[in-house]
Amino acid sequence: MNLQEFFTSHKTEAPQLTPLWYGMMFLGIIYIMYSAVKYHQNKRYQIILKFVQGFQILMLYSWYVATLSPLSEALPFYHCRLAMFAILFLPDSSVYKQYFALLGVFGPICALIYPIFDPFAFPHITLVSYLIGHYALLGNSLTYLMNHYDSKQLGLRRIVEISFAMNLLLLFVNFVSGGNYGFLKEPPLVGDHGIISNYLLVSLPLILAIWIISLVFKQIQLKQEQEETVRQEN
């Protein structure tokens, strides 16, 4: 691997993935989900995941600074990047950490099933960071939710409020920077349909997905509470 090419700021085109790569990325999703659920109480596992996430963020943003990347690309305002910072730095009791952890399950799965890479030849720091960052976020989010999910903390109404407010902020960031943060300027698959339609096309599926995932973890929490009650009775 040529380090100069790995860190280059010269754009070419995004890599085209083969079916083998798609298959490997999908297996990676399954493995991370399995390991996060199995080892969610393992402190070493938690530390490793957070270290990987932190190192990935440090390397990526050091590269953005070193290459003087434009604000339209270098700000941490994509949904998954917001979730990465929330998982690493917010207290476990925060309602916003729980929200971004739920987003951190949905977002990486979408990003790895339908990857949108930066226009650089593989391997490149942005592409490696994309893969490692999303896998680490998925693992960190699942680990956090398995240990700290509180169904009383985040209902549908609060999910709606946070989602709409967050995407409204991202619209403002896009207006100022000229970026496509949150894919609100040009949503994947459907394309640009105007600012209001884009806002709804991104916000509504996001709300639905986060709510559904929250229901799954509500059932997991109920099962954990029932098992704990049985253990105490015995």
Backbone as JSON, one array per atom type, in Angstrom:
{
  "sequence": "MNLQEFFTSHKTEAPQLTPLWYGMMFLGIIYIMYSAVKYHQNKRYQIILKFVQGFQILMLYSWYVATLSPLSEALPFYHCRLAMFAILFLPDSSVYKQYFALLGVFGPICALIYPIFDPFAFPHITLVSYLIGHYALLGNSLTYLMNHYDSKQLGLRRIVEISFAMNLLLLFVNFVSGGNYGFLKEPPLVGDHGIISNYLLVSLPLILAIWIISLVFKQIQLKQEQEETVRQEN",
  "N": [[0.84, -1.19, 0.0], [0.61, 2.17, -0.9], [1.51, 4.86, 0.98], [1.31, 7.55, 0.36], [-0.72, 7.63, -1.54], [-2.73, 6.64, 0.07], [-3.24, 8.72, 1.81], [-3.82, 10.79, 0.13], [-5.18, 13.86, -1.24], [-6.19, 14.11, -3.66], [-8.83, 13.76, -5.72], [-10.53, 11.09, -7.36], [-12.42, 8.73, -8.36], [-15.17, 7.06, -6.78], [-14.77, 3.76, -5.42], [-15.87, 0.81, -7.14], [-17.88, -1.67, -5.94], [-17.61, -5.21, -5.74], [-19.72, -8.19, -5.93], [-18.6, -9.95, -4.06], [-17.36, -8.23, -2.2], [-19.62, -6.88, -1.23], [-20.89, -9.04, -0.01], [-19.01, -9.69, 1.99], [-19.1, -7.35, 3.51], [-21.71, -7.45, 4.44], [-21.63, -9.78, 5.97], [-19.91, -8.82, 7.88], [-21.57, -7.01, 9.24], [-23.37, -8.81, 10.44], [-21.59, -10.22, 12.09], [-20.63, -8.2, 13.86], [-23.02, -7.46, 15.13], [-23.69, -9.87, 16.39], [-21.44, -10.28, 18.08], [-21.54, -7.97, 19.66], [-23.92, -8.25, 21.08], [-23.39, -10.64, 22.42], [-21.1, -10.06, 23.95], [-21.71, -7.79, 25.43], [-21.51, -7.08, 28.09], [-18.89, -7.28, 28.65], [-16.11, -5.65, 29.73], [-13.6, -5.23, 28.53], [-14.17, -5.64, 25.83], [-15.91, -3.49, 25.38], [-14.16, -1.33, 25.82], [-12.28, -1.7, 23.76], [-13.87, -1.34, 21.45], [-14.65, 1.36, 21.77], [-12.14, 2.59, 21.75], [-11.29, 2.01, 19.12], [-13.24, 3.44, 17.71], [-12.72, 6.08, 18.6], [-10.05, 6.43, 17.71], [-10.4, 6.18, 14.97], [-11.99, 8.45, 14.4], [-10.21, 10.47, 15.19], [-8.07, 10.11, 13.35], [-9.37, 10.55, 10.88], [-10.34, 13.22, 11.07], [-8.0, 14.58, 11.54], [-6.8, 14.24, 9.09], [-8.62, 15.68, 7.49], [-8.11, 18.27, 8.46], [-5.36, 18.54, 7.89], [-5.33, 18.45, 5.11], [-6.75, 20.64, 4.46], [-9.51, 20.44, 3.92], [-12.7, 21.29, 2.49], [-15.39, 23.02, 4.23], [-17.8, 22.03, 3.47], [-17.5, 19.34, 3.4], [-16.02, 18.46, 5.6], [-17.09, 18.79, 8.15], [-18.54, 17.46, 11.19], [-21.28, 16.52, 10.67], [-22.89, 14.57, 9.55], [-25.43, 12.1, 10.05], [-24.52, 9.65, 11.23], [-21.97, 10.34, 12.07], [-22.5, 12.27, 13.99], [-23.71, 10.57, 15.8], [-21.53, 8.96, 16.49], [-19.88, 10.73, 17.99], [-21.68, 11.31, 20.04], [-22.03, 8.81, 21.3], [-19.46, 8.38, 22.27], [-18.95, 10.56, 23.99], [-21.16, 11.6, 25.45], [-22.93, 11.36, 28.61], [-23.97, 8.2, 30.04], [-26.57, 8.29, 30.98], [-27.91, 10.12, 29.47], [-30.63, 11.27, 27.51], [-30.23, 11.95, 24.9], [-28.01, 10.49, 24.19], [-29.11, 7.95, 24.21], [-30.94, 8.23, 22.13], [-29.18, 8.7, 19.93], [-27.81, 6.31, 20.01], [-29.75, 4.49, 19.22], [-30.15, 5.49, 16.66], [-27.61, 4.89, 15.84], [-27.69, 2.2, 15.41], [-29.45, 1.79, 13.27], [-28.41, 3.58, 11.28], [-25.63, 2.76, 10.55], [-26.16, 0.18, 9.48], [-27.7, 0.78, 7.2], [-25.77, 2.37, 5.89], [-23.77, 0.54, 5.33], [-25.0, -1.39, 3.83], [-25.87, 0.07, 1.65], [-23.49, 1.63, 0.55], [-21.99, 4.87, 0.41], [-19.34, 6.1, -0.84], [-16.49, 8.32, -0.56], [-14.93, 10.05, -3.33], [-12.36, 8.49, -3.95], [-9.59, 6.33, -4.73], [-9.5, 2.95, -3.64], [-7.14, 1.44, -1.38], [-8.08, 4.11, 0.8], [-7.82, 6.73, 3.23], [-10.32, 7.88, 3.85], [-12.13, 5.97, 2.97], [-11.44, 3.64, 4.37], [-11.88, 4.62, 6.92], [-14.62, 5.06, 6.74], [-15.66, 2.43, 6.65], [-14.58, 1.17, 9.02], [-15.47, 3.02, 10.92], [-18.31, 2.89, 10.78], [-18.83, 0.2, 11.41], [-17.75, 0.12, 14.02], [-19.41, 2.0, 15.25], [-21.89, 0.7, 15.1], [-21.38, -1.53, 16.75], [-20.72, -0.23, 19.21], [-23.11, 1.14, 19.72], [-25.04, -0.92, 19.98], [-23.94, -2.28, 22.17], [-24.11, -0.3, 24.17], [-26.94, 0.06, 24.27], [-27.82, -2.49, 25.04], [-26.92, -2.51, 27.63], [-27.83, -0.15, 28.86], [-30.33, 0.74, 28.02], [-33.38, 2.47, 28.44], [-36.68, 2.3, 28.55], [-38.49, 4.17, 29.43], [-37.43, 6.58, 28.98], [-37.36, 7.57, 26.38], [-39.78, 8.18, 24.3], [-42.1, 7.92, 21.49], [-42.94, 10.54, 20.82], [-40.8, 12.13, 21.73], [-38.75, 11.15, 20.15], [-39.62, 12.02, 17.64], [-39.5, 14.82, 18.03], [-36.72, 15.27, 18.53], [-35.6, 14.29, 16.15], [-36.71, 15.9, 14.07], [-35.8, 18.42, 14.92], [-33.01, 18.06, 14.86], [-32.56, 17.56, 12.1], [-33.44, 19.96, 11.07], [-31.47, 21.66, 12.03], [-29.36, 20.59, 10.54], [-30.14, 21.31, 7.98], [-29.71, 24.05, 8.12], [-26.93, 24.07, 8.51], [-26.13, 22.98, 6.06], [-26.99, 25.03, 4.37], [-25.29, 27.11, 5.11], [-22.72, 25.98, 4.72], [-22.77, 24.77, 2.25], [-22.84, 22.07, 1.99], [-23.87, 18.55, 1.99], [-24.97, 17.49, 4.29], [-26.39, 15.0, 6.37], [-27.65, 14.11, 4.17], [-29.63, 15.76, 3.23], [-29.72, 17.58, 1.23], [-29.56, 16.17, -1.1], [-31.12, 13.38, -1.06], [-30.27, 9.87, -0.72], [-30.96, 7.39, -3.25], [-33.63, 8.45, -3.9], [-33.15, 11.05, -4.74], [-32.99, 14.67, -5.34], [-35.73, 16.56, -4.3], [-36.52, 19.08, -3.65], [-36.35, 21.38, -0.88], [-38.22, 21.09, 1.29], [-39.53, 18.65, 0.76], [-37.28, 16.96, 0.7], [-36.49, 17.2, 3.37], [-38.6, 15.94, 4.7], [-38.52, 13.42, 3.47], [-36.16, 12.38, 4.45], [-36.45, 12.67, 7.24], [-38.86, 11.34, 8.11], [-38.65, 8.46, 7.49], [-36.42, 8.02, 9.11], [-37.36, 8.59, 11.7], [-39.33, 6.58, 11.92], [-37.75, 4.24, 11.74], [-36.03, 4.49, 14.0], [-37.91, 4.46, 16.03], [-39.04, 1.87, 15.73], [-36.78, 0.28, 16.28], [-36.43, 1.05, 18.92], [-38.66, -0.15, 20.07], [-37.97, -2.82, 19.83], [-35.8, -2.96, 21.61], [-37.14, -2.32, 23.88], [-38.63, -4.62, 24.36], [-36.5, -6.37, 24.79], [-35.49, -5.27, 27.14], [-37.65, -5.73, 28.89], [-37.61, -8.52, 28.95], [-35.1, -8.94, 30.14], [-35.6, -7.82, 32.66], [-37.57, -9.55, 33.62], [-36.1, -11.94, 33.76], [-34.27, -11.21, 35.71], [-35.96, -10.86, 37.89], [-36.85, -13.5, 38.29], [-34.41, -14.7, 39.0], [-33.92, -13.42, 41.44], [-36.05, -14.34, 42.97], [-35.43, -16.99, 43.19]],
  "CA": [[0.0, 0.0, 0.0], [1.34, 3.43, -1.0], [0.98, 5.78, 1.98], [0.98, 8.82, -0.29], [-2.04, 7.46, -2.13], [-3.67, 6.41, 1.16], [-3.57, 10.01, 2.42], [-3.93, 11.82, -0.9], [-6.4, 14.68, -1.31], [-6.55, 14.16, -5.07], [-10.04, 12.96, -5.93], [-10.67, 10.37, -8.63], [-13.8, 8.25, -8.34], [-15.45, 6.09, -5.72], [-14.57, 2.37, -5.86], [-17.03, -0.01, -7.47], [-17.81, -2.89, -5.13], [-18.01, -6.47, -6.34], [-20.61, -8.97, -5.06], [-17.82, -10.51, -2.95], [-17.21, -7.18, -1.2], [-20.93, -6.69, -0.59], [-21.11, -10.18, 0.87], [-18.14, -9.56, 3.15], [-19.6, -6.25, 4.34], [-22.93, -7.92, 5.11], [-21.18, -10.7, 7.03], [-19.36, -7.97, 8.93], [-22.71, -6.52, 10.02], [-23.85, -9.92, 11.26], [-20.59, -10.52, 13.12], [-20.63, -7.13, 14.86], [-24.26, -7.56, 15.9], [-23.58, -11.06, 17.24], [-20.43, -10.09, 19.12], [-21.97, -6.91, 20.58], [-24.93, -8.83, 21.97], [-22.77, -11.68, 23.25], [-20.08, -9.52, 24.86], [-22.08, -6.43, 25.8], [-21.12, -6.82, 29.47], [-17.44, -7.45, 28.74], [-15.49, -4.33, 29.78], [-12.52, -5.15, 27.54], [-14.82, -5.49, 24.53], [-16.4, -2.11, 25.32], [-13.01, -0.43, 25.7], [-11.7, -1.86, 22.43], [-14.76, -0.69, 20.49], [-14.56, 2.82, 21.93], [-10.81, 3.0, 21.29], [-11.31, 1.96, 17.66], [-14.06, 4.57, 17.26], [-12.0, 7.32, 18.87], [-8.88, 6.5, 16.83], [-10.91, 6.41, 13.62], [-12.4, 9.85, 14.33], [-8.99, 11.29, 15.27], [-7.33, 10.01, 12.08], [-10.14, 11.16, 9.79], [-10.4, 14.68, 11.18], [-6.63, 15.06, 11.36], [-6.61, 14.3, 7.63], [-9.4, 16.82, 7.0], [-7.4, 19.5, 8.82], [-4.08, 18.57, 7.19], [-5.55, 18.67, 3.68], [-7.59, 21.83, 4.33], [-10.75, 20.04, 3.25], [-13.74, 22.32, 2.6], [-16.39, 22.83, 5.27], [-18.92, 21.27, 2.91], [-17.22, 17.91, 3.54], [-15.2, 18.11, 6.76], [-17.77, 18.98, 9.43], [-19.1, 16.19, 11.71], [-22.73, 16.69, 10.74], [-23.68, 13.45, 9.04], [-26.13, 11.47, 11.18], [-23.7, 8.64, 11.91], [-20.85, 11.0, 12.75], [-23.07, 12.83, 15.22], [-23.91, 9.44, 16.72], [-20.21, 8.54, 16.99], [-19.48, 11.66, 19.05], [-22.62, 11.15, 21.16], [-21.73, 7.55, 22.0], [-18.17, 8.49, 22.95], [-18.76, 11.67, 24.92], [-22.31, 11.92, 26.3], [-23.1, 10.44, 29.74], [-24.85, 7.07, 29.75], [-27.94, 8.61, 31.38], [-28.46, 11.15, 28.58], [-31.66, 10.87, 26.55], [-29.68, 12.14, 23.56], [-27.14, 9.34, 23.92], [-29.98, 6.83, 23.87], [-31.46, 8.51, 20.79], [-28.14, 8.48, 18.93], [-27.48, 4.89, 19.99], [-30.76, 3.88, 18.36], [-29.76, 5.9, 15.3], [-26.36, 4.2, 15.57], [-27.98, 0.84, 14.94], [-30.07, 1.91, 11.95], [-27.56, 4.27, 10.32], [-24.56, 1.94, 9.99], [-26.69, -0.91, 8.64], [-28.01, 1.4, 5.91], [-24.54, 2.85, 5.26], [-22.96, -0.59, 4.88], [-25.75, -2.09, 2.78], [-25.86, 0.98, 0.5], [-22.38, 2.54, 0.87], [-21.72, 6.06, -0.41], [-17.94, 6.4, -0.56], [-15.87, 9.51, -1.14], [-14.32, 9.72, -4.64], [-10.93, 8.16, -3.88], [-9.3, 4.93, -5.02], [-9.27, 2.12, -2.45], [-7.54, 1.91, -0.05], [-7.87, 5.52, 1.13], [-8.2, 6.94, 4.63], [-11.76, 8.14, 3.99], [-12.87, 4.73, 2.73], [-11.18, 2.77, 5.52], [-12.58, 5.24, 8.04], [-16.05, 4.81, 6.53], [-15.97, 1.06, 7.04], [-14.28, 0.96, 10.44], [-16.33, 3.89, 11.73], [-19.69, 2.4, 10.85], [-18.85, -1.06, 12.19], [-17.53, 0.46, 15.42], [-20.61, 2.66, 15.74], [-22.91, -0.33, 15.29], [-21.02, -2.28, 17.95], [-20.84, 0.64, 20.39], [-24.53, 1.45, 19.95], [-25.69, -2.13, 20.5], [-23.41, -2.53, 23.52], [-24.72, 0.69, 25.06], [-28.37, -0.2, 24.42], [-27.99, -3.72, 25.82], [-26.58, -2.25, 29.03], [-28.37, 1.08, 29.46], [-31.6, 1.19, 27.44], [-34.46, 2.78, 29.38], [-37.87, 2.53, 27.73], [-39.24, 5.32, 29.94], [-36.67, 7.8, 28.7], [-37.46, 8.05, 25.0], [-40.98, 7.73, 23.62], [-42.24, 8.32, 20.09], [-43.0, 12.0, 20.71], [-39.45, 12.68, 21.9], [-38.01, 10.76, 18.94], [-40.06, 12.94, 16.59], [-38.97, 16.16, 18.34], [-35.27, 15.31, 18.34], [-35.29, 14.05, 14.74], [-37.04, 17.08, 13.28], [-34.91, 19.5, 15.33], [-31.67, 17.75, 14.35], [-32.51, 17.75, 10.66], [-33.57, 21.39, 10.83], [-30.12, 22.17, 12.23], [-28.53, 20.17, 9.41], [-30.51, 22.16, 6.84], [-29.0, 25.33, 8.31], [-25.5, 23.8, 8.26], [-25.99, 22.84, 4.61], [-27.17, 26.36, 3.78], [-24.08, 27.9, 5.39], [-21.49, 25.34, 4.23], [-22.92, 24.24, 0.9], [-22.68, 20.62, 2.04], [-25.04, 17.67, 1.88], [-25.0, 16.79, 5.57], [-27.66, 14.32, 6.6], [-28.21, 13.84, 2.84], [-30.85, 16.56, 3.11], [-29.66, 18.32, -0.03], [-29.85, 15.17, -2.14], [-31.27, 12.09, -0.38], [-29.91, 8.7, -1.52], [-31.99, 6.62, -3.96], [-34.76, 9.22, -4.45], [-32.67, 12.29, -5.33], [-33.43, 15.98, -4.84], [-37.12, 16.93, -4.59], [-36.8, 20.35, -3.01], [-35.92, 21.4, 0.51], [-39.25, 20.57, 2.2], [-39.69, 17.22, 0.48], [-36.07, 16.28, 1.17], [-36.54, 17.2, 4.83], [-39.56, 14.91, 5.11], [-38.06, 12.12, 2.96], [-35.12, 11.91, 5.35], [-36.88, 12.66, 8.65], [-39.92, 10.38, 8.44], [-38.11, 7.09, 7.62], [-35.51, 7.98, 10.26], [-38.22, 8.49, 12.89], [-39.95, 5.25, 11.94], [-36.72, 3.23, 12.03], [-35.59, 4.63, 15.39], [-39.03, 4.03, 16.89], [-39.13, 0.41, 15.66], [-35.64, -0.27, 17.03], [-36.7, 1.28, 20.34], [-39.62, -1.17, 20.5], [-37.21, -4.06, 19.97], [-35.03, -2.91, 22.85], [-38.1, -2.33, 24.99], [-38.91, -6.03, 24.62], [-35.29, -6.94, 25.39], [-35.45, -4.79, 28.52], [-38.67, -6.46, 29.65], [-37.12, -9.89, 29.14], [-34.02, -8.88, 31.13], [-36.21, -7.57, 33.97], [-38.23, -10.79, 34.03], [-35.06, -12.9, 34.15], [-33.71, -10.74, 36.98], [-36.97, -11.16, 38.92], [-36.8, -14.94, 38.53], [-33.17, -14.98, 39.74], [-34.07, -12.94, 42.82], [-37.0, -15.22, 43.65], [-34.77, -18.27, 43.44]],
  "C": [[0.88, 1.25, 0.0], [0.72, 4.43, -0.04], [0.59, 7.12, 1.39], [-0.41, 8.75, -0.91], [-3.11, 7.27, -1.05], [-4.14, 7.73, 1.76], [-3.78, 11.12, 1.39], [-5.24, 12.61, -0.78], [-6.87, 14.82, -2.75], [-7.72, 13.21, -5.34], [-10.02, 12.3, -7.31], [-12.12, 9.93, -8.78], [-13.95, 7.19, -7.26], [-15.26, 4.67, -6.24], [-15.89, 1.68, -6.16], [-16.91, -1.35, -6.75], [-18.3, -4.1, -5.91], [-19.0, -7.19, -5.42], [-19.88, -9.57, -3.86], [-17.66, -9.48, -1.83], [-18.52, -6.92, -0.47], [-21.22, -7.82, 0.4], [-20.28, -10.09, 2.13], [-18.62, -8.45, 4.09], [-20.86, -6.67, 5.09], [-22.58, -8.89, 6.23], [-20.57, -9.93, 8.2], [-20.44, -7.4, 9.83], [-23.2, -7.6, 10.97], [-22.89, -10.21, 12.4], [-20.6, -9.47, 14.23], [-21.88, -7.21, 15.73], [-24.19, -8.74, 16.87], [-22.62, -10.82, 18.39], [-20.86, -9.03, 20.12], [-23.01, -7.43, 21.56], [-24.29, -9.83, 22.93], [-21.85, -11.1, 24.31], [-20.43, -8.14, 25.4], [-21.7, -6.08, 27.24], [-19.61, -6.94, 29.69], [-16.76, -6.09, 28.64], [-14.39, -4.17, 28.73], [-13.1, -4.94, 26.14], [-15.3, -4.06, 24.34], [-15.26, -1.13, 25.1], [-12.41, -0.49, 24.31], [-12.56, -1.15, 21.39], [-14.66, 0.83, 20.56], [-13.2, 3.35, 21.49], [-10.77, 3.04, 19.77], [-12.09, 3.15, 17.11], [-13.32, 5.89, 17.43], [-10.81, 7.5, 17.95], [-9.31, 6.8, 15.4], [-11.3, 7.88, 13.43], [-11.17, 10.77, 14.32], [-8.23, 11.29, 13.95], [-8.06, 10.74, 10.96], [-10.1, 12.68, 9.88], [-9.02, 15.31, 11.17], [-6.33, 15.2, 9.87], [-7.39, 15.47, 7.04], [-8.67, 18.13, 7.26], [-6.11, 19.63, 8.0], [-4.23, 18.89, 5.71], [-6.41, 19.9, 3.41], [-8.87, 21.53, 3.56], [-11.83, 21.09, 3.46], [-14.76, 21.98, 3.68], [-17.6, 22.04, 4.76], [-18.73, 19.77, 3.05], [-16.68, 17.53, 4.92], [-15.88, 18.28, 8.11], [-18.42, 17.67, 9.89], [-20.62, 16.21, 11.8], [-23.52, 15.66, 9.93], [-24.29, 12.73, 10.25], [-25.22, 10.51, 11.94], [-22.51, 9.27, 12.62], [-21.33, 11.69, 14.02], [-23.24, 11.73, 16.26], [-22.58, 8.96, 17.3], [-19.76, 9.42, 18.15], [-20.38, 11.51, 20.27], [-22.3, 9.91, 21.98], [-20.44, 7.66, 22.81], [-18.19, 9.47, 24.12], [-19.96, 12.02, 25.8], [-22.39, 10.93, 27.47], [-24.13, 9.37, 29.42], [-26.31, 7.37, 30.06], [-28.64, 9.59, 30.44], [-29.5, 10.58, 27.62], [-31.13, 10.98, 25.13], [-28.72, 11.01, 23.2], [-27.98, 8.13, 23.54], [-30.55, 7.01, 22.47], [-30.4, 8.18, 19.74], [-27.65, 7.04, 18.91], [-28.48, 4.13, 19.12], [-30.49, 4.22, 16.9], [-28.5, 5.15, 14.87], [-26.5, 2.73, 15.28], [-28.49, 0.91, 13.5], [-29.1, 2.48, 10.91], [-26.45, 3.42, 9.73], [-25.04, 0.8, 9.11], [-27.02, -0.38, 7.26], [-26.73, 1.78, 5.16], [-23.69, 1.71, 4.72], [-23.67, -1.43, 3.83], [-25.77, -1.27, 1.49], [-24.76, 2.03, 0.73], [-22.26, 3.7, -0.12], [-20.32, 6.53, -0.05], [-17.53, 7.74, -1.14], [-15.13, 9.1, -2.42], [-12.8, 9.57, -4.57], [-10.76, 6.68, -4.18], [-9.02, 4.18, -3.72], [-7.87, 1.5, -2.51], [-7.21, 3.39, 0.15], [-8.39, 5.75, 2.54], [-9.69, 7.18, 4.8], [-12.58, 6.87, 3.84], [-12.68, 3.75, 3.88], [-11.91, 3.3, 6.75], [-14.08, 5.0, 7.95], [-16.44, 3.42, 7.03], [-15.77, 0.83, 8.54], [-15.22, 1.77, 11.32], [-17.74, 3.38, 11.87], [-19.79, 1.08, 11.61], [-18.67, -0.78, 13.68], [-18.76, 1.12, 16.02], [-21.72, 1.66, 16.0], [-22.63, -1.12, 16.56], [-21.18, -1.47, 19.22], [-22.29, 0.92, 20.74], [-25.26, 0.25, 20.55], [-25.23, -2.43, 21.92], [-24.04, -1.58, 24.53], [-26.19, 0.36, 25.32], [-28.64, -1.47, 25.23], [-27.76, -3.48, 27.31], [-27.38, -1.12, 29.67], [-29.73, 1.51, 28.91], [-32.66, 1.36, 28.52], [-35.69, 3.17, 28.58], [-38.68, 3.74, 28.18], [-38.62, 6.65, 29.5], [-36.99, 8.41, 27.34], [-38.67, 7.44, 24.31], [-41.04, 8.26, 22.2], [-42.23, 9.84, 19.93], [-41.61, 12.62, 20.8], [-38.58, 12.33, 20.71], [-38.34, 11.71, 17.8], [-39.44, 14.32, 16.81], [-37.48, 16.25, 18.05], [-34.91, 15.18, 16.86], [-35.55, 15.28, 13.89], [-36.11, 18.25, 13.63], [-33.5, 19.29, 14.78], [-31.58, 18.03, 12.85], [-32.72, 19.2, 10.26], [-32.22, 22.07, 11.0], [-29.23, 21.81, 11.04], [-28.87, 20.94, 8.15], [-29.78, 23.49, 6.91], [-27.52, 25.16, 8.02], [-25.25, 23.67, 6.76], [-26.08, 24.18, 3.91], [-25.9, 27.19, 3.94], [-22.85, 27.32, 4.7], [-21.55, 24.91, 2.77], [-22.79, 22.73, 0.83], [-23.98, 19.87, 1.85], [-25.15, 16.84, 3.15], [-26.39, 16.23, 5.85], [-28.34, 13.91, 5.31], [-29.53, 14.57, 2.63], [-30.88, 17.4, 1.84], [-30.0, 17.41, -1.2], [-29.93, 13.79, -1.48], [-30.87, 10.93, -1.29], [-31.16, 8.04, -2.14], [-33.04, 7.49, -4.63], [-34.32, 10.52, -5.1], [-33.3, 13.53, -4.74], [-34.87, 16.27, -5.28], [-37.5, 18.25, -3.94], [-36.6, 20.25, -1.51], [-36.94, 20.79, 1.47], [-39.43, 19.07, 2.01], [-38.48, 16.42, 0.96], [-36.08, 16.13, 2.69], [-37.46, 16.09, 5.34], [-39.11, 13.51, 4.66], [-36.95, 11.52, 3.82], [-35.66, 11.71, 6.77], [-37.87, 11.54, 8.96], [-39.41, 8.93, 8.49], [-37.17, 6.95, 8.82], [-36.3, 7.82, 11.56], [-38.81, 7.1, 13.02], [-38.94, 4.18, 12.33], [-36.28, 3.29, 13.49], [-36.68, 4.15, 16.34], [-39.15, 2.51, 16.91], [-37.99, -0.24, 16.44], [-35.84, -0.08, 18.52], [-37.69, 0.26, 20.89], [-38.93, -2.52, 20.7], [-36.46, -4.07, 21.3], [-35.94, -2.81, 24.08], [-38.44, -3.77, 25.36], [-37.7, -6.72, 25.25], [-35.18, -6.53, 26.85], [-36.45, -5.52, 29.4], [-38.22, -7.88, 29.95], [-36.01, -9.92, 30.2], [-34.58, -8.67, 32.53], [-36.9, -8.81, 34.5], [-37.22, -11.83, 34.5], [-34.44, -12.51, 35.49], [-34.66, -11.03, 38.14], [-36.95, -12.63, 39.29], [-35.56, -15.31, 39.34], [-33.29, -14.57, 41.2], [-35.01, -13.83, 43.62], [-36.38, -16.56, 44.0], [-33.6, -18.11, 44.42]]
}
